[in-house]
Amino acid sequence: MRSTLGVFLLMGLLSLSLAGCSSDEDAQAPIDNARIPVAQQLTHNDDVFEANPIYSPDGAWILFESDAAGNMDIWRMPAAGGTAEQLTTHATFDSSPYWSPDGNSIVFESERSGRKNIWTLNVNTPGAVPVAVTSGDADDGSPAWSPDGTRIVYESNRVKGGGTDLWISSIGGGEALRVTDTPQGVYHRTADWSPDGAQLVFESNRENDQPALYTMSAL
């Protein structure tokens, strides 16, 4: 009897020991907080909306949109922090800025013409004024400058009652090129170029109305 009882006790102890080992192995390792990078706050006004930051090609500046002046405009500040500089001053909505490859100019969306169109601005020339890339009664937005500096891709509803397609316009002017062609209600947006300028990546709900990421030739 004692021998049998001893066997059961030994098995029970072994089971508890194994369970403890399994629990320890399955437990998540503690987070080493010393390895988590410390975030540096660059802007400090809680009453101001700031969004869409993007580094300049040389890493010296950060471009962003802000309503610090009372409405949404485009600003830049030193990448290491410091005083922000207001780049656009129009009373309407300016947003979604993007650098030119050489860092001398920016492209952005603006409602200054009465509709949301695409504009460029040379930020290194004192007194320079924005130049329209697109015009008309459509809404164009979320522009991105091509790596070779010659074209801009953007989203537009110019041929759709609902949804958006991707279009490409040349900096030098000329007819815009439609890149996507899908039914009403389908959107394509926030496009960007591959480093060699051969491909576009973008967001779309073109399959089963589910947002997903896609790539395609830039044509």
MIDOSE-1310 file (N, C-alpha, C; in nm, 2 decimals, decimal comma, always signed):
residues 219
mrst	+0,08/-0,12/+0,00/+0,00/+0,00/+0,00/+0,09/+0,12/+0,00; +0,19/+0,12/+0,09/+0,28/+0,24/+0,10/+0,35/+0,26/-0,03; +0,39/+0,14/-0,09/+0,46/+0,15/-0,22/+0,38/+0,21/-0,33; +0,25/+0,17/-0,34/+0,16/+0,23/-0,44/+0,13/+0,37/-0,41
lgvf	+0,12/+0,41/-0,28/+0,09/+0,55/-0,25/+0,21/+0,63/-0,28; +0,33/+0,58/-0,26/+0,45/+0,65/-0,29/+0,46/+0,68/-0,44; +0,42/+0,58/-0,52/+0,43/+0,60/-0,67/+0,34/+0,71/-0,71; +0,21/+0,71/-0,66/+0,12/+0,82/-0,69/+0,17/+0,95/-0,65
llmg	+0,23/+0,96/-0,53/+0,28/+1,09/-0,48/+0,40/+1,14/-0,57; +0,48/+1,04/-0,61/+0,59/+1,08/-0,70/+0,55/+1,13/-0,83; +0,44/+1,06/-0,89/+0,39/+1,10/-1,02/+0,33/+1,24/-1,01; +0,26/+1,26/-0,89/+0,20/+1,40/-0,87/+0,30/+1,51/-0,87
llsl	+0,41/+1,48/-0,80/+0,51/+1,58/-0,79/+0,58/+1,61/-0,92; +0,60/+1,50/-1,00/+0,66/+1,52/-1,13/+0,57/+1,60/-1,22; +0,44/+1,57/-1,21/+0,34/+1,65/-1,30/+0,34/+1,80/-1,26; +0,35/+1,83/-1,13/+0,35/+1,97/-1,09/+0,48/+2,03/-1,14
slag	+0,59/+1,96/-1,13/+0,72/+2,01/-1,17/+0,72/+2,04/-1,32; +0,66/+1,95/-1,40/+0,66/+1,97/-1,55/+0,57/+2,08/-1,58; +0,45/+2,09/-1,51/+0,36/+2,20/-1,54/+0,42/+2,33/-1,51; +0,50/+2,34/-1,41/+0,57/+2,46/-1,37/+0,67/+2,50/-1,48
cssd	+0,75/+2,40/-1,53/+0,84/+2,43/-1,64/+0,78/+2,48/-1,76; +0,66/+2,41/-1,80/+0,59/+2,45/-1,92/+0,54/+2,59/-1,91; +0,49/+2,63/-1,79/+0,44/+2,76/-1,76/+0,55/+2,86/-1,78; +0,67/+2,83/-1,72/+0,78/+2,92/-1,73/+0,83/+2,94/-1,88
edaq	+0,83/+2,83/-1,95/+0,87/+2,84/-2,09/+0,77/+2,92/-2,18; +0,64/+2,90/-2,15/+0,54/+2,97/-2,23/+0,52/+3,12/-2,19; +0,57/+3,15/-2,07/+0,56/+3,29/-2,02/+0,64/+3,39/-2,11; +0,58/+3,50/-2,14/+0,65/+3,60/-2,23/+0,77/+3,66/-2,15
apid	+0,88/+3,68/-2,22/+1,00/+3,74/-2,15/+0,97/+3,88/-2,12; +1,02/+3,93/-2,01/+1,00/+4,07/-1,97/+1,06/+4,16/-2,07; +0,99/+4,28/-2,08/+1,04/+4,38/-2,18/+1,16/+4,45/-2,12; +1,26/+4,46/-2,20/+1,38/+4,54/-2,15/+1,36/+4,68/-2,19
nari	+1,31/+4,76/-2,10/+1,28/+4,90/-2,13/+1,40/+4,98/-2,17; +1,52/+4,93/-2,13/+1,64/+5,01/-2,17/+1,67/+5,00/-2,32; +1,60/+4,90/-2,39/+1,63/+4,89/-2,53/+1,52/+4,96/-2,62; +1,42/+5,02/-2,55/+1,32/+5,09/-2,63/+1,37/+5,24/-2,65
pvaq	+1,37/+5,28/-2,78/+1,42/+5,42/-2,80/+1,34/+5,52/-2,73; +1,40/+5,63/-2,69/+1,33/+5,74/-2,63/+1,28/+5,84/-2,74; +1,15/+5,87/-2,74/+1,09/+5,96/-2,83/+1,12/+6,10/-2,79; +1,16/+6,18/-2,89/+1,19/+6,32/-2,87/+1,07/+6,40/-2,92
qlth	+1,01/+6,48/-2,84/+0,89/+6,57/-2,88/+0,95/+6,69/-2,95; +0,91/+6,71/-3,07/+0,96/+6,83/-3,15/+0,87/+6,95/-3,14; +0,74/+6,93/-3,13/+0,64/+7,04/-3,11/+0,57/+7,03/-2,98; +0,53/+7,14/-2,92/+0,49/+7,14/-2,78/+0,36/+7,22/-2,76
nddv	+0,29/+7,25/-2,86/+0,16/+7,33/-2,84/+0,04/+7,24/-2,85; -0,02/+7,21/-2,73/-0,13/+7,12/-2,72/-0,26/+7,17/-2,79; -0,26/+7,30/-2,82/-0,38/+7,36/-2,88/-0,37/+7,36/-3,04; -0,26/+7,30/-3,09/-0,24/+7,31/-3,24/-0,24/+7,17/-3,29
fean	-0,30/+7,16/-3,41/-0,31/+7,03/-3,48/-0,19/+7,02/-3,58; -0,11/+6,92/-3,57/+0,01/+6,90/-3,65/+0,01/+6,75/-3,71; +0,03/+6,74/-3,84/+0,02/+6,60/-3,89/+0,11/+6,59/-4,02; +0,11/+6,47/-4,08/+0,17/+6,44/-4,20/+0,32/+6,49/-4,21
piys	+0,40/+6,45/-4,11/+0,54/+6,49/-4,12/+0,62/+6,40/-4,22; +0,72/+6,47/-4,28/+0,81/+6,39/-4,38/+0,94/+6,46/-4,38; +1,05/+6,38/-4,38/+1,19/+6,43/-4,38/+1,22/+6,49/-4,52; +1,30/+6,59/-4,52/+1,36/+6,64/-4,65/+1,46/+6,54/-4,70
pdga	+1,48/+6,54/-4,83/+1,58/+6,44/-4,89/+1,72/+6,44/-4,82; +1,76/+6,56/-4,77/+1,89/+6,56/-4,71/+1,89/+6,54/-4,56; +1,76/+6,52/-4,51/+1,75/+6,49/-4,36/+1,75/+6,61/-4,27; +1,77/+6,73/-4,33/+1,79/+6,85/-4,25/+1,65/+6,91/-4,20
wilf	+1,54/+6,89/-4,27/+1,42/+6,95/-4,24/+1,31/+6,84/-4,22; +1,20/+6,88/-4,15/+1,08/+6,81/-4,14/+0,97/+6,90/-4,19; +0,90/+6,85/-4,29/+0,78/+6,92/-4,35/+0,66/+6,86/-4,29; +0,56/+6,95/-4,26/+0,44/+6,90/-4,20/+0,32/+7,01/-4,22
esda	+0,20/+6,97/-4,18/+0,09/+7,06/-4,19/+0,05/+7,10/-4,05; +0,00/+7,22/-4,03/-0,03/+7,27/-3,90/-0,14/+7,38/-3,91; -0,22/+7,39/-3,81/-0,32/+7,50/-3,80/-0,28/+7,60/-3,70; -0,15/+7,61/-3,67/-0,10/+7,71/-3,57/-0,13/+7,85/-3,60
agnm	-0,15/+7,89/-3,73/-0,18/+8,02/-3,77/-0,33/+8,05/-3,79; -0,41/+7,95/-3,75/-0,56/+7,97/-3,75/-0,63/+7,88/-3,86; -0,56/+7,84/-3,96/-0,61/+7,74/-4,05/-0,49/+7,65/-4,10; -0,52/+7,55/-4,17/-0,42/+7,45/-4,21/-0,33/+7,51/-4,31
diwr	-0,20/+7,51/-4,28/-0,10/+7,55/-4,37/+0,02/+7,46/-4,37; +0,12/+7,48/-4,45/+0,24/+7,39/-4,46/+0,35/+7,46/-4,39; +0,42/+7,39/-4,30/+0,53/+7,44/-4,22/+0,65/+7,35/-4,24; +0,77/+7,40/-4,20/+0,89/+7,31/-4,19/+0,96/+7,35/-4,06
mpaa	+1,04/+7,26/-4,01/+1,12/+7,29/-3,90/+1,25/+7,21/-3,91; +1,36/+7,25/-3,84/+1,48/+7,17/-3,84/+1,46/+7,03/-3,78; +1,52/+6,93/-3,84/+1,49/+6,79/-3,80/+1,54/+6,77/-3,66; +1,63/+6,84/-3,61/+1,68/+6,83/-3,47/+1,59/+6,90/-3,37
ggta	+1,49/+6,97/-3,42/+1,41/+7,05/-3,34/+1,44/+7,20/-3,35; +1,35/+7,29/-3,31/+1,38/+7,43/-3,32/+1,25/+7,50/-3,37; +1,27/+7,63/-3,41/+1,16/+7,71/-3,45/+1,11/+7,67/-3,59; +0,97/+7,65/-3,59/+0,91/+7,61/-3,72/+0,89/+7,74/-3,81
eqlt	+0,89/+7,71/-3,94/+0,88/+7,82/-4,04/+0,75/+7,79/-4,12; +0,66/+7,89/-4,13/+0,54/+7,88/-4,21/+0,57/+7,90/-4,35; +0,54/+7,80/-4,44/+0,57/+7,81/-4,58/+0,45/+7,86/-4,66; +0,33/+7,83/-4,63/+0,21/+7,88/-4,70/+0,13/+7,96/-4,60
that	+0,06/+8,06/-4,66/-0,01/+8,16/-4,57/-0,15/+8,18/-4,62; -0,20/+8,10/-4,71/-0,34/+8,13/-4,76/-0,44/+8,10/-4,66; -0,56/+8,17/-4,67/-0,67/+8,15/-4,58/-0,74/+8,02/-4,59; -0,72/+7,95/-4,70/-0,79/+7,82/-4,72/-0,70/+7,71/-4,67
fdss	-0,74/+7,59/-4,70/-0,68/+7,46/-4,65/-0,57/+7,41/-4,73; -0,44/+7,41/-4,68/-0,33/+7,35/-4,74/-0,28/+7,23/-4,66; -0,26/+7,12/-4,73/-0,22/+7,00/-4,65/-0,15/+6,90/-4,74; -0,12/+6,78/-4,68/-0,05/+6,67/-4,75/+0,07/+6,71/-4,83
pyws	+0,17/+6,77/-4,76/+0,29/+6,81/-4,83/+0,39/+6,70/-4,86; +0,47/+6,72/-4,96/+0,57/+6,62/-5,01/+0,68/+6,69/-5,07; +0,81/+6,64/-5,05/+0,92/+6,71/-5,10/+0,95/+6,68/-5,25; +1,01/+6,77/-5,32/+1,07/+6,74/-5,45/+1,20/+6,66/-5,42
pdgn	+1,25/+6,58/-5,52/+1,37/+6,50/-5,49/+1,50/+6,59/-5,45; +1,50/+6,71/-5,51/+1,62/+6,79/-5,47/+1,60/+6,87/-5,34; +1,48/+6,86/-5,28/+1,46/+6,93/-5,16/+1,44/+7,08/-5,17; +1,43/+7,14/-5,29/+1,42/+7,28/-5,31/+1,27/+7,32/-5,32
sivf	+1,18/+7,23/-5,35/+1,04/+7,26/-5,36/+0,95/+7,16/-5,29; +0,83/+7,19/-5,27/+0,73/+7,10/-5,21/+0,61/+7,09/-5,30; +0,53/+6,99/-5,29/+0,40/+6,98/-5,36/+0,30/+6,95/-5,25; +0,18/+7,01/-5,27/+0,08/+6,99/-5,16/-0,06/+7,01/-5,22
eser	-0,16/+6,97/-5,15/-0,30/+6,99/-5,19/-0,35/+7,12/-5,13; -0,43/+7,20/-5,20/-0,48/+7,32/-5,15/-0,62/+7,35/-5,21; -0,70/+7,42/-5,13/-0,83/+7,46/-5,17/-0,83/+7,61/-5,21; -0,72/+7,67/-5,23/-0,71/+7,81/-5,26/-0,77/+7,85/-5,39
sgrk	-0,80/+7,76/-5,49/-0,86/+7,79/-5,61/-1,02/+7,77/-5,60; -1,07/+7,73/-5,49/-1,21/+7,70/-5,47/-1,24/+7,56/-5,47; -1,15/+7,47/-5,53/-1,16/+7,33/-5,52/-1,02/+7,28/-5,47; -1,01/+7,15/-5,43/-0,89/+7,10/-5,39/-0,80/+7,06/-5,51
niwt	-0,70/+7,13/-5,53/-0,61/+7,10/-5,64/-0,46/+7,08/-5,59; -0,37/+7,05/-5,69/-0,23/+7,03/-5,65/-0,15/+7,15/-5,69; -0,06/+7,19/-5,59/+0,02/+7,30/-5,61/+0,17/+7,27/-5,57; +0,26/+7,35/-5,63/+0,40/+7,34/-5,59/+0,45/+7,47/-5,54
lnvn	+0,56/+7,47/-5,46/+0,62/+7,59/-5,41/+0,77/+7,57/-5,39; +0,85/+7,66/-5,44/+0,99/+7,66/-5,42/+1,02/+7,72/-5,28; +1,06/+7,64/-5,19/+1,07/+7,68/-5,05/+1,21/+7,75/-5,02; +1,30/+7,74/-5,12/+1,43/+7,80/-5,10/+1,45/+7,93/-5,18
tpga	+1,34/+7,98/-5,24/+1,35/+8,11/-5,31/+1,26/+8,21/-5,24; +1,32/+8,31/-5,17/+1,24/+8,41/-5,10/+1,14/+8,48/-5,19; +1,01/+8,49/-5,14/+0,91/+8,55/-5,22/+0,84/+8,47/-5,33; +0,88/+8,34/-5,34/+0,82/+8,25/-5,44/+0,68/+8,23/-5,40
vpva	+0,59/+8,21/-5,51/+0,45/+8,19/-5,49/+0,41/+8,05/-5,54; +0,31/+7,99/-5,48/+0,27/+7,86/-5,53/+0,23/+7,86/-5,67; +0,25/+7,75/-5,74/+0,22/+7,73/-5,88/+0,12/+7,61/-5,89; +0,01/+7,63/-5,96/-0,09/+7,52/-5,98/-0,04/+7,41/-6,07
vtsg	-0,05/+7,29/-6,03/-0,02/+7,17/-6,12/-0,15/+7,12/-6,18; -0,26/+7,12/-6,11/-0,39/+7,09/-6,16/-0,49/+7,20/-6,13; -0,60/+7,19/-6,20/-0,71/+7,29/-6,19/-0,84/+7,23/-6,23; -0,95/+7,30/-6,21/-1,08/+7,25/-6,25/-1,17/+7,23/-6,14
dadd	-1,28/+7,16/-6,16/-1,38/+7,15/-6,06/-1,37/+7,02/-5,98; -1,27/+6,94/-6,01/-1,25/+6,81/-5,94/-1,17/+6,84/-5,81; -1,17/+6,73/-5,72/-1,08/+6,74/-5,60/-0,96/+6,65/-5,62; -0,84/+6,70/-5,62/-0,72/+6,63/-5,63/-0,64/+6,64/-5,50
gspa	-0,58/+6,52/-5,46/-0,51/+6,53/-5,33/-0,41/+6,42/-5,31; -0,34/+6,43/-5,20/-0,23/+6,34/-5,16/-0,13/+6,32/-5,27; -0,06/+6,43/-5,31/+0,04/+6,42/-5,42/+0,17/+6,36/-5,37; +0,24/+6,31/-5,46/+0,38/+6,25/-5,44/+0,47/+6,28/-5,56
wspd	+0,58/+6,34/-5,54/+0,68/+6,38/-5,65/+0,76/+6,26/-5,69; +0,77/+6,24/-5,82/+0,85/+6,12/-5,87/+1,00/+6,14/-5,84; +1,07/+6,03/-5,83/+1,21/+6,04/-5,80/+1,30/+6,12/-5,90; +1,25/+6,12/-6,02/+1,33/+6,20/-6,12/+1,29/+6,34/-6,13
gtri	+1,19/+6,38/-6,05/+1,15/+6,52/-6,04/+1,06/+6,57/-6,15; +1,01/+6,49/-6,24/+0,94/+6,53/-6,36/+0,79/+6,52/-6,35; +0,74/+6,43/-6,26/+0,60/+6,40/-6,25/+0,54/+6,40/-6,11; +0,41/+6,41/-6,10/+0,35/+6,40/-5,97/+0,23/+6,31/-5,98
vyes	+0,22/+6,21/-5,89/+0,10/+6,12/-5,88/+0,01/+6,18/-5,77; -0,12/+6,16/-5,79/-0,22/+6,21/-5,70/-0,35/+6,14/-5,72; -0,44/+6,15/-5,62/-0,57/+6,09/-5,63/-0,67/+6,20/-5,68; -0,77/+6,16/-5,75/-0,87/+6,26/-5,80/-1,00/+6,19/-5,83
nrvk	-1,11/+6,27/-5,81/-1,25/+6,22/-5,84/-1,30/+6,29/-5,97; -1,21/+6,33/-6,06/-1,24/+6,41/-6,18/-1,33/+6,34/-6,28; -1,34/+6,20/-6,28/-1,43/+6,13/-6,37/-1,52/+6,04/-6,29; -1,53/+6,06/-6,16/-1,61/+5,97/-6,08/-1,70/+6,05/-5,99
gggt	-1,83/+6,00/-5,98/-1,92/+6,06/-5,88/-1,89/+6,02/-5,74; -1,83/+5,90/-5,73/-1,79/+5,85/-5,60/-1,67/+5,76/-5,61; -1,57/+5,79/-5,52/-1,44/+5,72/-5,53/-1,34/+5,81/-5,60; -1,22/+5,76/-5,61/-1,11/+5,83/-5,67/-1,02/+5,73/-5,75
dlwi	-0,95/+5,79/-5,85/-0,85/+5,72/-5,93/-0,72/+5,79/-5,91; -0,61/+5,72/-5,95/-0,48/+5,78/-5,95/-0,45/+5,84/-6,09; -0,39/+5,96/-6,08/-0,36/+6,03/-6,20/-0,21/+6,08/-6,19; -0,15/+6,10/-6,30/-0,01/+6,16/-6,30/-0,01/+6,28/-6,39
ssig	+0,05/+6,39/-6,34/+0,07/+6,51/-6,42/+0,21/+6,54/-6,43; +0,25/+6,60/-6,54/+0,39/+6,64/-6,56/+0,41/+6,78/-6,49; +0,53/+6,80/-6,43/+0,56/+6,93/-6,38/+0,56/+7,04/-6,49; +0,60/+7,00/-6,61/+0,61/+7,09/-6,72/+0,47/+7,12/-6,79
ggea	+0,37/+7,06/-6,74/+0,23/+7,09/-6,80/+0,20/+6,98/-6,90; +0,08/+6,99/-6,96/+0,04/+6,89/-7,05/-0,08/+6,81/-6,99; -0,13/+6,72/-7,07/-0,25/+6,64/-7,03/-0,22/+6,54/-6,92; -0,31/+6,53/-6,82/-0,29/+6,44/-6,71/-0,31/+6,30/-6,76
lrvt	-0,24/+6,20/-6,70/-0,25/+6,06/-6,74/-0,33/+5,99/-6,63; -0,44/+5,92/-6,67/-0,51/+5,84/-6,58/-0,44/+5,70/-6,56; -0,41/+5,67/-6,44/-0,34/+5,55/-6,41/-0,43/+5,43/-6,37; -0,54/+5,46/-6,30/-0,63/+5,35/-6,26/-0,77/+5,38/-6,32
dtpq	-0,85/+5,28/-6,35/-0,98/+5,30/-6,41/-1,07/+5,19/-6,36; -1,15/+5,23/-6,25/-1,23/+5,13/-6,18/-1,37/+5,19/-6,16; -1,47/+5,11/-6,12/-1,61/+5,15/-6,11/-1,63/+5,26/-6,01; -1,75/+5,32/-6,01/-1,79/+5,41/-5,91/-1,78/+5,35/-5,77
gvyh	-1,74/+5,43/-5,67/-1,73/+5,39/-5,54/-1,60/+5,33/-5,50; -1,51/+5,30/-5,60/-1,38/+5,24/-5,57/-1,28/+5,36/-5,56; -1,20/+5,35/-5,45/-1,10/+5,46/-5,43/-0,96/+5,40/-5,45; -0,87/+5,49/-5,49/-0,73/+5,46/-5,49/-0,67/+5,59/-5,43
rtad	-0,58/+5,57/-5,34/-0,53/+5,69/-5,27/-0,39/+5,67/-5,20; -0,34/+5,78/-5,15/-0,21/+5,79/-5,08/-0,10/+5,71/-5,16; -0,09/+5,74/-5,29/+0,01/+5,67/-5,37/+0,15/+5,72/-5,35; +0,25/+5,64/-5,36/+0,39/+5,68/-5,36/+0,47/+5,60/-5,46
wspd	+0,59/+5,65/-5,50/+0,67/+5,60/-5,60/+0,78/+5,50/-5,54; +0,81/+5,40/-5,62/+0,93/+5,32/-5,58/+1,05/+5,41/-5,61; +1,17/+5,37/-5,54/+1,29/+5,46/-5,56/+1,33/+5,48/-5,70; +1,31/+5,38/-5,79/+1,35/+5,40/-5,93/+1,24/+5,46/-6,02
gaql	+1,13/+5,49/-5,96/+1,02/+5,56/-6,03/+0,94/+5,47/-6,12; +0,97/+5,34/-6,12/+0,90/+5,25/-6,21/+0,77/+5,19/-6,16; +0,75/+5,20/-6,03/+0,63/+5,14/-5,97/+0,56/+5,24/-5,88; +0,43/+5,22/-5,86/+0,35/+5,29/-5,76/+0,30/+5,20/-5,65
vfes	+0,29/+5,24/-5,53/+0,22/+5,17/-5,42/+0,11/+5,26/-5,37; +0,00/+5,19/-5,34/-0,12/+5,27/-5,31/-0,22/+5,19/-5,23; -0,32/+5,26/-5,17/-0,42/+5,19/-5,10/-0,55/+5,19/-5,18; -0,63/+5,08/-5,18/-0,75/+5,08/-5,26/-0,85/+4,97/-5,20
nren	-0,97/+5,00/-5,22/-1,08/+4,90/-5,18/-1,13/+4,83/-5,31; -1,05/+4,81/-5,41/-1,10/+4,76/-5,54/-1,14/+4,61/-5,54; -1,10/+4,54/-5,44/-1,14/+4,40/-5,43/-1,23/+4,38/-5,30; -1,36/+4,34/-5,33/-1,45/+4,31/-5,22/-1,47/+4,43/-5,12
dqpa	-1,44/+4,55/-5,17/-1,46/+4,67/-5,09/-1,38/+4,67/-4,96; -1,27/+4,59/-4,96/-1,18/+4,58/-4,85/-1,05/+4,66/-4,87; -1,01/+4,75/-4,78/-0,89/+4,83/-4,80/-0,77/+4,73/-4,80; -0,68/+4,75/-4,90/-0,56/+4,67/-4,91/-0,45/+4,76/-4,98
lytm	-0,33/+4,71/-4,98/-0,22/+4,78/-5,05/-0,20/+4,71/-5,18; -0,16/+4,79/-5,28/-0,14/+4,74/-5,42/-0,01/+4,81/-5,48; +0,05/+4,74/-5,57/+0,15/+4,80/-5,65/+0,12/+4,79/-5,80; +0,17/+4,88/-5,88/+0,14/+4,87/-6,02/+0,25/+4,95/-6,10
sal	+0,26/+4,93/-6,23/+0,36/+5,01/-6,31/+0,32/+5,15/-6,31; +0,42/+5,24/-6,31/+0,39/+5,38/-6,31/+0,37/+5,43/-6,46; +0,38/+5,35/-6,56/+0,35/+5,38/-6,70/+0,45/+5,47/-6,76
